[in-house]
Amino acid sequence: MPNQIPVPRFKRGDRVRETHVIRLKTVKVSFGASRIPQDIKPKRGVIVSDPYRDKPDKAGRRRFKYDVKWDGRTKPDSMYQSRILLEEKE
């Protein structure tokens, strides 16, 4: 069975959001700090670049990356294709 050829899932100008991530938030209490998992709203933004491949990792994989400009931020961040999803139209 041949391996599938990877293809980019998104294109420039697509509205995307971060995949569901649980972040640990530190809450200060009198006897120290405890970490409580909280659901935080995912970041939303627009893809501002065409897809590009990064350098191979230890396993030799080259994954697609995108430059995403998040809402409320000035500079774009580079994100892997697996970390973002298309935003649903409401």
PyMOL commands that set and color helices and strands:
alter all, ss='L'
color gray80, all
select helices_A, chain A and resi 81-83
alter helices_A, ss='H'
color red, helices_A
select strands_A, chain A and resi 15-18+22-29+32-39+44-47+52-53+64-70+77-80+84-86
alter strands_A, ss='S'
color yellow, strands_A
deselect
rebuild
show_as cartoon
